[in-house]
């Protein structure tokens, strides 16, 4: 092989190596670009999910939180005061259902950056959109706290029925006007479960009065 031919071979080898290096750099750049695109997409998705709620969702959660807390207070009073096993069972179910919902709704407000309702509201005489939560005044709660046996059972049902009816009205408004899918789904569950409990309590109250 002549010196000229050897130089040409070395030159060709160098060009090929350079091509491989450039191809590798190009591939890395493409990967980086793809990663950046994925990050932008994830960021956009996160941003979109953070703006899925509207004013109706906020009003629903801020109204339902103290409302649930009021029902929870009533349900907790049944322990040691209620006489009818059906009332005790109902109170247990209300506590089991609404306790976790309170935690969930509190988390939503924190996630949305919206204020929590005042702690002293407690669901007493509380309304949403002008609705009055009948049967839940502080005076009635004191009377319920002081009662026991059949008197407690009757008073508990007489207070909880209109309280549930108010919750159903609030939930129906959320279903019609809300935007957040999770909040609307909770509203549907409230309508379904509390409508059934209203019918159950009305039947039970009629039997106690009969």
Backbone as a chain_set.jsonl record, in Angstrom:
{"seq": "XXXXXXXXXXXXXXXXXXXXXXXXXXXXXXXXXXXXXXXXXXXXXXXXXXXXXXXXXXXXXXXXXXXXXXXXXXXXXXXXXXXXXXXXXXXXXXXXXXXXXXXXXXXXXXXXXXXXXXXXXXXXXXXXXXXXXXXXXXXXXXXXXXXXXXXXXXXXXXXXXXXXXXXXXXXXXXXXXXXXXXXXXXXXXXXXXXXXXXXXXXXXXXXXXX", "coords": {"N": [[0.873, -1.184, 0.0], [0.646, 2.195, -0.852], [1.997, 5.314, 0.504], [0.235, 7.348, 0.022], [-2.176, 6.027, -0.425], [-2.564, 4.893, 2.102], [-2.91, 7.189, 3.643], [-5.371, 8.039, 2.658], [-7.026, 5.946, 3.467], [-6.851, 6.244, 6.25], [-8.024, 8.752, 6.51], [-10.618, 8.273, 5.564], [-11.478, 6.523, 7.555], [-11.454, 8.239, 9.747], [-13.448, 10.059, 9.031], [-15.683, 8.389, 9.077], [-15.791, 7.708, 11.789], [-16.292, 10.209, 12.861], [-18.82, 10.635, 11.86], [-20.294, 8.698, 13.246], [-20.042, 9.676, 15.877], [-21.369, 12.146, 15.653], [-23.895, 11.222, 15.018], [-24.54, 9.96, 17.397], [-24.63, 12.145, 19.141], [-26.729, 13.536, 18.007], [-28.807, 11.752, 18.477], [-28.951, 11.831, 21.283], [-29.743, 14.461, 21.663], [-32.278, 14.358, 20.582], [-33.516, 12.662, 22.397], [-33.403, 14.245, 24.673], [-35.011, 16.352, 23.861], [-37.411, 15.006, 23.591], [-37.829, 14.27, 26.25], [-38.138, 16.787, 27.405], [-40.449, 17.582, 26.133], [-42.242, 15.742, 27.187], [-42.195, 16.516, 29.848], [-43.296, 19.077, 29.65], [-45.832, 18.379, 28.794], [-46.765, 16.906, 30.985], [-46.721, 18.911, 32.878], [-48.623, 20.65, 31.826], [-50.87, 19.03, 31.969], [-51.078, 18.706, 34.728], [-51.541, 21.359, 35.447], [-53.976, 21.767, 34.186], [-55.618, 19.971, 35.567], [-55.66, 21.173, 37.993], [-57.326, 23.275, 37.7], [-59.91, 22.453, 37.373], [-62.059, 22.817, 39.007], [-64.886, 24.868, 40.047], [-66.703, 27.846, 41.119], [-69.073, 26.859, 42.153], [-68.34, 24.323, 43.038], [-66.601, 24.978, 45.142], [-68.356, 26.362, 46.86], [-70.124, 24.302, 47.461], [-68.48, 22.435, 48.85], [-67.496, 24.024, 50.969], [-69.896, 24.556, 52.209], [-70.934, 22.007, 52.757], [-69.099, 20.858, 54.487], [-69.271, 21.993, 57.272], [-71.884, 21.213, 57.602], [-71.812, 18.409, 57.49], [-70.248, 18.065, 59.764], [-71.998, 18.849, 61.752], [-73.932, 16.813, 61.583], [-72.303, 14.722, 62.296], [-71.739, 15.307, 64.952], [-74.256, 14.922, 66.085], [-74.617, 12.181, 65.558], [-72.605, 11.048, 67.104], [-73.562, 11.525, 69.627], [-75.416, 9.577, 70.005], [-74.309, 7.336, 71.113], [-74.616, 5.637, 74.034], [-76.917, 7.005, 74.652], [-79.062, 6.583, 72.859], [-81.818, 4.292, 72.463], [-83.185, 2.52, 70.763], [-82.106, -0.092, 68.704], [-82.0, 0.276, 65.95], [-81.766, 2.993, 65.59], [-79.284, 3.379, 66.764], [-77.714, 1.89, 64.987], [-78.11, 3.372, 62.635], [-76.95, 5.829, 63.36], [-74.306, 5.007, 63.66], [-73.693, 4.335, 61.002], [-73.931, 6.806, 59.746], [-71.841, 8.184, 60.952], [-69.645, 6.649, 60.09], [-69.746, 7.074, 57.332], [-69.686, 9.881, 56.911], [-67.503, 10.891, 58.287], [-65.017, 10.168, 56.872], [-65.665, 11.556, 54.508], [-65.568, 14.192, 55.324], [-62.816, 14.5, 55.755], [-61.921, 14.124, 53.123], [-63.123, 16.293, 51.729], [-61.984, 18.437, 53.08], [-59.353, 18.139, 52.254], [-59.674, 18.728, 49.532], [-60.272, 21.516, 49.541], [-57.879, 22.496, 50.564], [-56.14, 21.691, 48.528], [-57.146, 23.192, 46.438], [-56.548, 25.695, 47.309], [-58.373, 27.166, 48.707], [-60.243, 28.762, 51.364], [-60.966, 27.171, 54.526], [-64.168, 26.53, 56.048], [-65.522, 28.467, 58.811], [-64.711, 27.28, 62.044], [-66.553, 27.45, 64.11], [-69.01, 27.204, 62.977], [-70.087, 24.621, 62.657], [-72.279, 23.352, 61.452], [-74.69, 24.165, 62.45], [-77.797, 25.621, 62.084], [-77.074, 26.158, 59.497], [-76.787, 27.192, 56.125], [-76.802, 26.814, 52.523], [-76.65, 28.864, 49.808], [-78.84, 30.255, 50.755], [-80.407, 28.349, 51.947], [-81.901, 26.946, 54.848], [-80.741, 25.011, 57.462], [-82.806, 23.218, 59.045], [-83.716, 22.272, 62.403], [-81.238, 22.053, 63.6], [-80.197, 23.778, 65.516], [-78.144, 25.275, 68.07], [-79.395, 25.201, 70.511], [-81.19, 23.085, 70.202], [-79.357, 21.025, 69.913], [-78.269, 20.996, 72.46], [-80.49, 20.177, 73.915], [-80.839, 17.639, 72.806], [-78.508, 16.44, 73.652], [-79.045, 16.267, 76.336], [-81.03, 14.419, 76.522], [-82.325, 11.01, 76.567], [-82.786, 7.474, 75.861], [-86.01, 6.581, 74.597], [-86.872, 9.162, 74.144], [-84.59, 10.453, 73.194], [-84.207, 8.972, 70.82], [-86.448, 9.682, 69.274], [-86.151, 12.495, 69.07], [-83.664, 12.64, 67.821], [-84.209, 11.55, 65.272], [-86.141, 13.368, 64.375], [-84.62, 15.646, 64.1], [-82.551, 14.878, 62.382], [-83.747, 14.156, 59.964], [-84.727, 16.573, 58.508], [-82.226, 17.711, 58.348], [-80.757, 15.967, 56.715], [-82.309, 16.317, 54.419], [-81.673, 18.927, 53.727], [-78.99, 18.532, 53.046], [-79.252, 16.954, 50.772], [-80.44, 18.774, 49.012], [-78.367, 20.643, 48.729], [-76.453, 18.991, 47.546], [-77.707, 18.324, 45.142], [-77.674, 20.782, 43.859], [-74.928, 21.028, 43.459], [-74.501, 18.909, 41.674], [-75.822, 19.887, 39.44], [-74.475, 22.29, 38.881], [-71.764, 22.098, 39.447], [-68.236, 21.553, 38.637], [-65.94, 20.057, 39.158], [-65.078, 16.717, 38.887], [-64.774, 14.774, 40.926], [-65.988, 16.015, 43.129], [-68.597, 16.318, 42.19], [-69.269, 13.639, 41.89], [-69.21, 12.807, 44.564], [-71.361, 14.31, 45.45], [-73.467, 13.064, 44.088], [-73.417, 10.578, 45.36], [-74.115, 11.36, 47.933], [-76.74, 12.267, 47.541], [-77.966, 9.847, 46.801], [-77.453, 8.075, 49.018], [-78.352, 9.534, 51.291], [-80.975, 10.143, 50.666], [-82.102, 7.625, 50.767], [-81.686, 7.124, 53.481], [-83.289, 9.09, 54.608], [-85.873, 8.156, 53.965], [-85.779, 5.786, 55.416], [-85.55, 6.797, 58.044], [-87.941, 8.234, 58.279], [-89.817, 6.177, 58.183], [-89.061, 4.757, 60.481], [-89.483, 6.701, 62.464], [-92.253, 7.005, 62.294], [-93.03, 4.513, 63.234], [-92.077, 4.628, 65.85], [-93.667, 6.636, 66.868], [-96.088, 5.43, 66.633]], "CA": [[0.0, 0.0, 0.0], [1.455, 3.406, -0.921], [1.714, 6.251, 1.59], [-0.955, 8.116, -0.359], [-3.356, 5.175, -0.187], [-2.718, 4.753, 3.556], [-3.512, 8.427, 4.163], [-6.789, 8.049, 2.264], [-7.742, 4.983, 4.334], [-6.987, 6.85, 7.578], [-8.97, 9.857, 6.372], [-11.963, 7.694, 5.464], [-11.823, 6.008, 8.884], [-11.765, 9.372, 10.61], [-14.763, 10.592, 8.657], [-16.709, 7.456, 9.558], [-15.875, 7.852, 13.244], [-16.965, 11.473, 13.126], [-20.25, 10.462, 11.561], [-20.877, 7.949, 14.365], [-20.125, 10.582, 17.02], [-22.442, 13.099, 15.385], [-25.182, 10.511, 15.115], [-24.805, 9.755, 18.817], [-25.037, 13.432, 19.701], [-28.061, 13.842, 17.489], [-29.769, 10.902, 19.179], [-29.103, 12.346, 22.632], [-30.522, 15.686, 21.574], [-33.669, 13.969, 20.337], [-34.047, 12.146, 23.652], [-33.601, 15.386, 25.553], [-36.18, 17.069, 23.366], [-38.596, 14.213, 23.92], [-38.035, 14.38, 27.686], [-38.668, 18.117, 27.662], [-41.838, 17.588, 25.679], [-43.034, 14.981, 28.154], [-42.323, 17.338, 31.041], [-44.262, 20.137, 29.36], [-47.151, 17.761, 28.734], [-47.167, 16.581, 32.352], [-46.996, 20.173, 33.547], [-49.896, 21.156, 31.31], [-51.93, 18.183, 32.51], [-51.212, 19.059, 36.135], [-52.161, 22.675, 35.5], [-55.377, 21.639, 33.788], [-56.362, 19.295, 36.623], [-55.764, 22.086, 39.123], [-58.321, 24.304, 37.4], [-61.158, 21.816, 36.967], [-63.16, 23.177, 39.908], [-65.438, 26.204, 39.854], [-67.248, 28.451, 42.332], [-70.103, 25.972, 42.695], [-67.638, 23.274, 43.78], [-66.101, 25.563, 46.388], [-69.512, 26.629, 47.715], [-70.634, 23.005, 47.905], [-67.587, 21.854, 49.856], [-67.48, 24.893, 52.141], [-71.179, 24.41, 52.878], [-71.164, 20.639, 53.218], [-68.192, 20.522, 55.589], [-69.894, 22.203, 58.582], [-73.124, 20.445, 57.626], [-71.4, 17.06, 57.885], [-69.755, 18.111, 61.141], [-73.183, 18.878, 62.596], [-74.496, 15.46, 61.59], [-71.366, 13.877, 63.032], [-71.962, 15.59, 66.371], [-75.487, 14.237, 66.467], [-74.404, 10.732, 65.515], [-71.753, 10.665, 68.23], [-74.368, 11.597, 70.843], [-76.248, 8.371, 70.122], [-73.609, 6.36, 71.946], [-74.971, 5.747, 75.444], [-78.177, 7.712, 74.822], [-80.12, 5.963, 72.049], [-82.349, 3.03, 72.985], [-83.562, 1.63, 69.669], [-80.927, -0.568, 67.958], [-82.007, 0.806, 64.586], [-81.224, 4.351, 65.684], [-77.852, 3.211, 67.02], [-77.105, 1.449, 63.727], [-78.139, 4.505, 61.71], [-75.943, 6.795, 63.808], [-72.993, 4.438, 63.328], [-73.492, 4.432, 59.555], [-73.716, 8.219, 59.427], [-70.482, 8.522, 61.389], [-68.687, 5.948, 59.23], [-69.778, 7.64, 55.983], [-69.413, 11.309, 56.82], [-66.162, 11.186, 58.794], [-64.067, 10.184, 55.754], [-66.018, 12.603, 53.543], [-65.05, 15.443, 55.875], [-61.38, 14.516, 55.461], [-61.752, 14.29, 51.677], [-63.488, 17.657, 51.343], [-60.956, 19.322, 53.632], [-58.217, 18.016, 51.341], [-59.971, 19.453, 48.29], [-60.118, 22.952, 49.755], [-56.443, 22.765, 50.693], [-55.559, 21.53, 47.192], [-57.601, 24.307, 45.6], [-56.11, 26.958, 47.876], [-59.564, 27.871, 49.173], [-60.305, 28.734, 52.835], [-61.88, 26.272, 55.218], [-65.238, 27.262, 56.732], [-65.246, 28.758, 60.212], [-64.892, 26.118, 62.901], [-67.688, 27.588, 65.012], [-70.268, 27.021, 62.261], [-70.539, 23.345, 63.154], [-73.472, 22.822, 60.817], [-75.884, 24.603, 63.134], [-78.521, 26.656, 61.349], [-76.226, 26.504, 58.359], [-77.42, 27.017, 54.834], [-76.028, 27.098, 51.329], [-77.536, 29.488, 48.841], [-80.063, 30.705, 51.4], [-81.135, 27.244, 52.544], [-81.757, 26.863, 56.285], [-80.668, 23.637, 57.934], [-83.73, 23.158, 60.163], [-83.528, 21.253, 63.415], [-79.842, 21.903, 63.989], [-79.734, 24.914, 66.302], [-77.348, 24.889, 69.235], [-80.337, 24.883, 71.583], [-81.68, 21.729, 69.953], [-78.26, 20.113, 70.194], [-78.172, 20.891, 73.919], [-81.619, 19.351, 74.345], [-80.553, 16.268, 72.392], [-77.44, 15.974, 74.533], [-79.611, 16.027, 77.664], [-82.074, 13.392, 76.443], [-81.879, 9.619, 76.499], [-83.841, 6.501, 75.631], [-86.971, 6.814, 73.519], [-86.905, 10.604, 73.867], [-83.449, 10.734, 72.321], [-84.449, 8.366, 69.507], [-87.41, 10.497, 68.526], [-85.56, 13.803, 68.785], [-82.593, 12.414, 66.852], [-84.811, 11.384, 63.946], [-86.816, 14.616, 63.996], [-83.594, 16.609, 63.72], [-81.711, 14.397, 61.292], [-84.488, 14.102, 58.692], [-84.571, 17.825, 57.747], [-80.799, 17.956, 58.104], [-80.45, 15.197, 55.505], [-82.997, 16.94, 53.281], [-80.844, 20.066, 53.341], [-77.787, 18.025, 52.379], [-79.648, 16.505, 49.433], [-80.628, 19.978, 48.197], [-77.037, 21.171, 48.425], [-75.798, 18.068, 46.615], [-78.357, 18.45, 43.833], [-77.142, 22.008, 43.263], [-73.573, 20.716, 43.002], [-74.607, 18.062, 40.479], [-76.27, 20.72, 38.325], [-73.624, 23.444, 38.603], [-70.358, 21.837, 39.742], [-67.332, 21.221, 37.536], [-64.974, 19.043, 39.577], [-65.7, 15.4, 38.758], [-64.798, 14.096, 42.219], [-66.987, 16.666, 43.968], [-69.911, 15.97, 41.64], [-69.506, 12.227, 42.213], [-69.575, 12.75, 45.977], [-72.715, 14.85, 45.555], [-74.383, 12.002, 43.657], [-73.452, 9.569, 46.419], [-74.868, 11.941, 49.044], [-78.159, 12.226, 47.169], [-78.435, 8.458, 46.833], [-77.408, 7.486, 50.359], [-79.142, 10.258, 52.277], [-82.387, 9.984, 50.311], [-82.491, 6.327, 51.326], [-81.731, 7.256, 54.939], [-84.475, 9.886, 54.934], [-87.009, 7.237, 53.929], [-85.598, 4.876, 56.55], [-85.844, 7.524, 59.282], [-89.37, 8.548, 58.301], [-90.5, 4.936, 58.552], [-88.73, 4.471, 61.872], [-90.152, 7.693, 63.304], [-93.678, 6.661, 62.306], [-93.18, 3.341, 64.103], [-91.874, 5.06, 67.229], [-94.837, 7.431, 67.25], [-97.274, 4.574, 66.581]], "C": [[0.906, 1.23, 0.0], [1.093, 4.311, 0.225], [0.459, 7.048, 1.293], [-2.206, 7.322, -0.072], [-3.614, 5.037, 1.303], [-3.361, 5.993, 4.156], [-4.996, 8.482, 3.845], [-7.605, 7.12, 3.149], [-7.958, 5.586, 5.71], [-8.0, 7.985, 7.563], [-10.393, 9.347, 6.331], [-12.416, 7.173, 6.821], [-12.192, 7.13, 9.832], [-13.125, 9.959, 10.32], [-15.882, 9.711, 9.177], [-16.877, 7.582, 11.067], [-16.596, 9.135, 13.62], [-18.464, 11.379, 12.912], [-20.96, 9.749, 12.697], [-21.062, 8.85, 15.575], [-21.264, 11.565, 16.859], [-23.805, 12.451, 15.516], [-25.553, 10.298, 16.567], [-25.262, 11.032, 19.475], [-26.439, 13.785, 19.278], [-29.113, 13.046, 18.217], [-30.012, 11.409, 20.577], [-29.943, 13.594, 22.644], [-31.986, 15.378, 21.381], [-34.317, 13.47, 21.609], [-34.344, 13.278, 24.61], [-34.834, 16.167, 25.161], [-37.456, 16.338, 23.725], [-38.913, 14.314, 25.401], [-38.653, 15.721, 28.038], [-40.13, 18.201, 27.263], [-42.737, 16.867, 26.649], [-43.256, 15.793, 29.416], [-43.341, 18.448, 30.833], [-45.671, 19.584, 29.353], [-47.665, 17.452, 30.125], [-47.528, 17.839, 33.113], [-48.334, 20.736, 33.12], [-51.058, 20.36, 31.869], [-52.187, 18.52, 33.962], [-51.912, 20.388, 36.296], [-53.635, 22.595, 35.173], [-56.195, 21.013, 34.897], [-56.563, 20.207, 37.817], [-56.819, 23.151, 38.895], [-59.658, 23.697, 36.979], [-62.327, 22.217, 37.853], [-63.668, 24.584, 39.595], [-66.037, 26.708, 41.172], [-68.309, 27.569, 42.976], [-69.474, 24.847, 43.508], [-67.174, 23.789, 45.139], [-67.252, 25.8, 47.361], [-70.08, 25.338, 48.29], [-69.787, 22.445, 49.037], [-67.576, 22.702, 51.126], [-68.798, 24.821, 52.908], [-71.379, 23.035, 53.476], [-70.263, 20.259, 54.387], [-68.824, 20.77, 56.959], [-71.202, 21.434, 58.723], [-72.84, 19.011, 58.066], [-70.953, 17.033, 59.352], [-70.918, 18.155, 62.127], [-73.82, 17.506, 62.715], [-73.614, 14.517, 62.397], [-71.529, 14.078, 64.538], [-73.205, 14.874, 66.87], [-75.278, 12.734, 66.549], [-73.581, 10.262, 66.709], [-72.511, 10.708, 69.551], [-75.191, 10.334, 71.061], [-75.612, 7.33, 71.03], [-73.94, 6.598, 73.419], [-76.283, 6.459, 75.698], [-79.33, 7.049, 74.076], [-80.534, 4.625, 72.657], [-82.642, 2.037, 71.874], [-82.312, 1.203, 68.89], [-80.849, -0.012, 66.543], [-81.475, 2.232, 64.553], [-79.713, 4.293, 65.912], [-77.122, 2.825, 65.735], [-77.036, 2.591, 62.718], [-77.066, 5.527, 62.074], [-74.535, 6.301, 63.479], [-72.693, 4.588, 61.839], [-73.23, 5.866, 59.122], [-72.289, 8.624, 59.788], [-69.434, 7.897, 60.478], [-68.613, 6.569, 57.835], [-69.26, 9.073, 55.949], [-68.053, 11.701, 57.387], [-65.122, 11.223, 57.685], [-64.376, 11.264, 54.721], [-65.528, 13.964, 54.02], [-63.559, 15.572, 55.565], [-61.124, 14.767, 53.975], [-62.024, 15.724, 51.253], [-62.499, 18.676, 51.886], [-59.721, 19.316, 52.734], [-58.443, 18.761, 50.04], [-59.746, 20.944, 48.464], [-58.645, 23.324, 49.881], [-55.754, 22.676, 49.336], [-55.921, 22.7, 46.29], [-57.092, 25.653, 46.101], [-57.269, 27.809, 48.348], [-59.664, 27.749, 50.694], [-61.29, 27.698, 53.361], [-62.98, 27.095, 55.878], [-64.882, 27.481, 58.192], [-65.571, 27.553, 61.076], [-66.139, 26.23, 63.766], [-69.026, 27.432, 64.307], [-70.904, 25.692, 62.648], [-71.79, 22.782, 62.53], [-74.754, 23.272, 61.478], [-76.52, 25.768, 62.387], [-77.744, 27.095, 60.122], [-76.971, 26.268, 57.066], [-76.469, 27.299, 53.714], [-76.977, 27.691, 50.311], [-78.862, 29.877, 49.456], [-80.855, 29.599, 52.054], [-80.857, 27.191, 54.04], [-81.753, 25.409, 56.71], [-81.51, 23.512, 59.192], [-83.338, 22.062, 61.147], [-82.109, 21.109, 63.911], [-79.331, 23.125, 64.748], [-78.935, 24.412, 67.498], [-78.242, 24.53, 70.411], [-80.875, 23.463, 71.431], [-80.593, 20.696, 70.253], [-78.087, 19.916, 71.701], [-79.282, 20.008, 74.463], [-81.386, 17.888, 73.988], [-79.499, 15.651, 73.304], [-77.986, 15.581, 75.907], [-80.644, 14.91, 77.681], [-81.464, 12.001, 76.412], [-83.075, 8.725, 76.228], [-84.725, 6.853, 74.449], [-87.055, 8.291, 73.145], [-85.758, 10.989, 72.936], [-83.718, 10.202, 70.92], [-85.353, 9.251, 68.658], [-86.805, 11.843, 68.125], [-84.454, 13.686, 67.738], [-83.157, 12.33, 65.437], [-85.46, 12.673, 63.467], [-85.818, 15.687, 63.57], [-82.82, 16.171, 62.482], [-82.441, 14.367, 59.953], [-84.357, 15.415, 57.917], [-83.109, 18.162, 57.461], [-80.348, 17.206, 56.847], [-81.09, 15.834, 54.268], [-82.221, 18.162, 52.794], [-79.592, 19.633, 52.605], [-78.096, 17.583, 50.955], [-79.833, 17.705, 48.509], [-79.282, 20.568, 47.787], [-76.323, 20.304, 47.395], [-76.405, 18.157, 45.221], [-77.896, 19.711, 43.111], [-75.742, 21.769, 42.713], [-73.605, 19.874, 41.734], [-74.953, 18.904, 39.254], [-75.242, 21.774, 37.922], [-72.132, 23.19, 38.793], [-69.56, 21.425, 38.524], [-66.359, 20.109, 37.898], [-65.638, 17.666, 39.616], [-65.804, 14.674, 40.093], [-65.869, 14.683, 43.133], [-68.4, 16.329, 43.497], [-70.257, 14.521, 41.967], [-69.878, 12.069, 43.683], [-70.996, 13.258, 46.175], [-73.746, 13.8, 45.147], [-74.529, 10.936, 44.744], [-74.242, 10.068, 47.621], [-76.357, 11.894, 48.754], [-78.703, 10.814, 47.315], [-78.523, 7.917, 48.257], [-78.326, 8.202, 51.342], [-80.629, 10.266, 51.938], [-82.914, 8.67, 50.875], [-82.598, 6.407, 52.845], [-82.91, 8.094, 55.389], [-85.707, 8.99, 54.978], [-86.959, 6.269, 55.108], [-85.992, 5.558, 57.857], [-87.319, 7.877, 59.387], [-90.187, 7.326, 58.71], [-90.283, 4.617, 60.027], [-89.436, 5.428, 62.818], [-91.641, 7.4, 63.409], [-93.935, 5.47, 63.224], [-93.001, 3.72, 65.571], [-93.071, 5.848, 67.74], [-96.103, 6.581, 67.328], [-97.367, 3.678, 67.745]], "O": [[1.85, 1.291, 0.788], [0.049, 4.146, 0.857], [-0.297, 7.386, 2.204], [-3.183, 7.853, 0.455], [-4.768, 5.06, 1.731], [-4.219, 5.908, 5.034], [-5.793, 8.925, 4.672], [-8.726, 7.446, 3.54], [-9.04, 5.488, 6.289], [-8.757, 8.151, 8.519], [-11.279, 9.906, 6.978], [-13.572, 7.344, 7.207], [-13.124, 7.001, 10.626], [-13.87, 10.315, 11.233], [-16.902, 10.204, 9.659], [-18.003, 7.563, 11.566], [-17.396, 9.167, 14.555], [-19.263, 11.948, 13.656], [-22.07, 10.119, 13.081], [-22.103, 8.808, 16.23], [-22.033, 11.8, 17.791], [-24.745, 13.04, 16.049], [-26.717, 10.432, 16.946], [-26.188, 11.014, 20.286], [-27.242, 14.27, 20.075], [-30.18, 13.564, 18.544], [-31.155, 11.426, 21.034], [-30.772, 13.778, 23.535], [-32.847, 16.053, 21.946], [-35.474, 13.774, 21.9], [-35.379, 13.294, 25.277], [-35.611, 16.594, 26.015], [-38.452, 16.948, 24.113], [-40.074, 14.427, 25.794], [-39.57, 15.8, 28.857], [-40.945, 18.809, 27.957], [-43.857, 17.304, 26.915], [-44.342, 15.778, 29.995], [-44.15, 18.733, 31.716], [-46.601, 20.226, 29.841], [-48.832, 17.69, 30.433], [-48.488, 17.866, 33.883], [-49.095, 21.241, 33.945], [-52.102, 20.919, 32.206], [-53.334, 18.614, 34.399], [-52.77, 20.545, 37.164], [-54.455, 23.267, 35.798], [-57.319, 21.438, 35.163], [-57.52, 20.043, 38.573], [-57.171, 23.868, 39.832], [-60.452, 24.353, 36.305], [-63.479, 21.982, 37.489], [-62.976, 25.383, 38.965], [-65.89, 26.066, 42.212], [-68.433, 27.532, 44.2], [-70.007, 24.457, 44.547], [-67.337, 23.118, 46.157], [-67.143, 25.482, 48.546], [-70.47, 25.284, 49.457], [-70.317, 22.029, 50.067], [-67.639, 22.166, 52.232], [-68.816, 25.005, 54.126], [-71.928, 22.899, 54.569], [-70.639, 19.414, 55.199], [-68.909, 19.833, 57.754], [-71.586, 21.049, 59.828], [-73.546, 18.464, 58.913], [-71.25, 16.088, 60.083], [-70.841, 17.572, 63.209], [-74.203, 17.081, 63.805], [-74.106, 13.628, 63.091], [-71.464, 13.118, 65.306], [-73.201, 14.289, 67.953], [-75.715, 12.091, 67.503], [-73.838, 9.191, 67.26], [-72.147, 10.008, 70.496], [-75.616, 10.055, 72.182], [-76.314, 6.53, 71.648], [-73.588, 7.635, 73.981], [-76.734, 6.521, 76.842], [-80.443, 6.962, 74.594], [-79.732, 3.923, 73.274], [-82.379, 0.843, 72.021], [-81.537, 2.059, 68.461], [-79.758, 0.152, 65.997], [-80.81, 2.63, 63.596], [-78.959, 5.067, 65.321], [-76.056, 3.359, 65.429], [-76.03, 2.759, 62.029], [-76.358, 6.03, 61.202], [-73.676, 7.082, 63.069], [-71.572, 4.926, 61.458], [-72.409, 6.115, 58.24], [-71.617, 9.318, 59.025], [-68.444, 8.543, 60.132], [-67.546, 6.59, 57.221], [-68.487, 9.438, 55.063], [-67.503, 12.735, 57.008], [-64.404, 12.215, 57.56], [-63.461, 11.828, 54.122], [-65.119, 14.796, 53.211], [-63.098, 16.638, 55.158], [-60.226, 15.526, 53.612], [-61.245, 16.309, 50.5], [-62.207, 19.671, 51.224], [-59.119, 20.361, 52.486], [-57.515, 19.361, 49.497], [-59.1, 21.575, 47.627], [-58.216, 24.354, 49.362], [-54.883, 23.489, 49.026], [-55.109, 23.148, 45.48], [-57.194, 26.652, 45.39], [-57.167, 29.035, 48.389], [-59.223, 26.749, 51.262], [-62.302, 27.394, 52.729], [-62.748, 28.25, 56.235], [-64.045, 26.77, 58.749], [-66.584, 26.884, 60.868], [-66.73, 25.211, 64.123], [-70.073, 27.515, 64.95], [-72.1, 25.626, 62.933], [-72.328, 21.801, 63.043], [-75.826, 22.8, 61.099], [-75.865, 26.769, 62.096], [-77.759, 28.27, 59.755], [-77.692, 25.282, 56.916], [-75.442, 27.948, 53.911], [-77.998, 27.087, 49.984], [-79.895, 29.843, 48.787], [-81.888, 29.871, 52.666], [-79.715, 27.369, 54.466], [-82.66, 24.654, 56.359], [-80.993, 23.68, 60.297], [-82.716, 21.065, 60.78], [-81.796, 20.128, 64.586], [-78.155, 23.472, 64.635], [-79.047, 23.248, 67.883], [-77.9, 23.663, 71.216], [-81.001, 22.73, 72.412], [-80.879, 19.622, 70.782], [-77.797, 18.812, 72.161], [-79.057, 19.192, 75.356], [-81.7, 16.997, 74.777], [-79.593, 14.482, 73.677], [-77.46, 14.679, 76.559], [-81.087, 14.498, 78.753], [-80.255, 11.834, 76.253], [-84.225, 9.148, 76.346], [-84.253, 7.358, 73.431], [-87.28, 8.635, 71.985], [-85.946, 11.765, 71.999], [-83.482, 10.904, 69.936], [-85.07, 9.53, 67.493], [-86.933, 12.273, 66.979], [-84.329, 14.546, 66.867], [-82.641, 12.965, 64.517], [-85.346, 13.034, 62.295], [-86.15, 16.55, 62.756], [-82.473, 16.994, 61.635], [-81.812, 14.537, 58.908], [-83.916, 15.39, 56.768], [-82.793, 18.812, 56.465], [-79.634, 17.763, 56.014], [-80.478, 15.881, 53.201], [-82.125, 18.403, 51.59], [-79.173, 20.285, 51.648], [-77.304, 17.809, 50.041], [-79.428, 17.66, 47.347], [-79.087, 20.945, 46.631], [-75.671, 20.815, 46.484], [-75.686, 18.074, 44.225], [-77.744, 19.709, 41.889], [-75.405, 22.25, 41.631], [-72.817, 20.104, 40.817], [-74.438, 18.662, 38.162], [-75.145, 22.119, 36.744], [-71.313, 23.992, 38.344], [-70.117, 21.003, 37.51], [-65.992, 19.303, 37.043], [-66.643, 17.476, 40.3], [-66.814, 14.027, 40.365], [-66.572, 13.949, 43.828], [-69.29, 16.084, 44.311], [-71.405, 14.211, 42.286], [-70.766, 11.283, 44.014], [-71.751, 12.704, 46.974], [-74.784, 13.666, 45.794], [-75.63, 10.456, 45.011], [-74.958, 9.297, 48.259], [-77.15, 11.524, 49.619], [-79.775, 10.609, 47.886], [-79.55, 7.365, 48.654], [-79.004, 7.555, 52.139], [-81.462, 10.384, 52.836], [-84.028, 8.607, 51.394], [-83.506, 5.819, 53.432], [-83.479, 7.837, 56.45], [-86.495, 9.058, 55.922], [-87.984, 5.973, 55.721], [-86.688, 4.967, 58.683], [-87.889, 7.824, 60.477], [-91.133, 7.434, 59.489], [-91.221, 4.248, 60.734], [-89.936, 5.012, 63.863], [-92.229, 7.528, 64.483], [-94.951, 5.429, 63.917], [-93.697, 3.192, 66.439], [-93.443, 5.738, 68.908], [-97.069, 6.951, 67.997], [-98.311, 2.895, 67.847]]}, "num_chains": 1, "name": "protein.A"}
